[in-house]
């Protein structure tokens, strides 16, 4: 999950390789003007690096960057629901 201080266009995140899915977080859970996205990937190190590069290129401020790992059981439940 990544949160930016600025509101950004989700299409900007499509430039990042190794991202399987991009989900925009509800703005009601974020401070005014901030944007949050959940990115699914099998290569988190590469995505983190690309997010930092993207933020530098577009003068964006990352206020939060968190990784979530799921157990095999959680993945199975998500796929079969």
C-alpha positions as CSV (number, residue, x, y, z in Angstrom):
1,X,0.0,0.0,0.0
2,X,1.2,3.5,-0.9
3,X,-0.2,6.9,0.1
4,X,0.8,10.1,-1.5
5,X,0.4,13.6,0.0
6,X,-0.9,14.8,-3.3
7,X,-3.9,13.5,-5.3
8,X,-2.6,11.6,-8.3
9,X,-4.0,10.0,-11.4
10,X,-4.0,6.2,-11.0
11,X,-2.8,6.0,-14.7
12,X,0.5,7.2,-13.4
13,X,1.0,4.0,-11.5
14,X,0.4,2.0,-14.7
15,X,4.0,2.9,-15.6
16,X,5.3,0.6,-12.9
17,X,6.2,-2.8,-14.1
18,X,5.6,-6.0,-12.1
19,X,2.3,-4.7,-10.7
20,X,-0.6,-7.3,-11.1
21,X,-3.4,-5.1,-9.8
22,X,-4.0,-1.5,-8.7
23,X,-6.8,-0.7,-6.3
24,X,-7.6,2.9,-5.2
25,X,-8.3,3.2,-1.5
26,X,-11.4,5.0,-0.2
27,X,-10.8,8.7,0.2
28,X,-12.9,8.7,3.3
29,X,-10.1,6.8,5.1
30,X,-7.4,9.3,4.0
31,X,-6.7,12.9,5.0
32,X,-8.0,15.5,2.6
33,X,-6.1,15.8,-0.7
34,X,-4.2,12.5,-0.2
35,X,-4.3,9.5,-2.5
36,X,-3.9,5.9,-1.5
37,X,-3.4,2.8,-3.6
38,X,-3.0,-0.9,-2.9
39,X,-0.7,-2.6,-5.4
40,X,-0.4,-6.3,-5.8
41,X,2.9,-7.7,-7.0
42,X,5.1,-10.7,-6.8
43,X,8.2,-8.5,-6.8
44,X,7.8,-5.9,-4.0
45,X,11.4,-4.8,-4.0
46,X,11.2,-3.7,-7.6
47,X,7.9,-2.0,-7.1
48,X,9.2,-0.1,-4.1
49,X,12.2,1.1,-6.1
50,X,10.0,2.2,-9.0
51,X,7.6,4.0,-6.7
52,X,10.5,6.0,-5.3
53,X,11.7,6.8,-8.8
54,X,8.3,7.8,-9.9
55,X,7.8,10.1,-6.9
56,X,11.1,11.8,-7.6
57,X,10.3,12.3,-11.3
58,X,6.9,13.8,-10.6
59,X,7.7,15.7,-7.4
60,X,5.3,13.5,-5.3
61,X,5.5,13.0,-1.6
62,X,5.0,9.4,-0.3
63,X,3.6,9.6,3.2
64,X,3.2,5.9,3.7
65,X,4.6,2.8,2.1
66,X,3.7,-0.6,3.6
67,X,4.1,-4.2,2.5
68,X,1.5,-6.9,3.4
69,X,2.3,-10.6,3.1
70,X,-0.3,-13.2,2.9
71,X,-0.1,-16.8,4.0
72,X,-0.8,-19.6,1.5
73,X,-4.1,-20.3,3.3
74,X,-5.2,-16.6,3.0
75,X,-4.4,-16.6,-0.7
76,X,-6.4,-19.8,-1.2
77,X,-9.4,-18.4,0.7
78,X,-9.3,-15.2,-1.4
79,X,-9.1,-17.2,-4.6
80,X,-12.0,-19.5,-3.7
81,X,-14.4,-17.0,-2.3
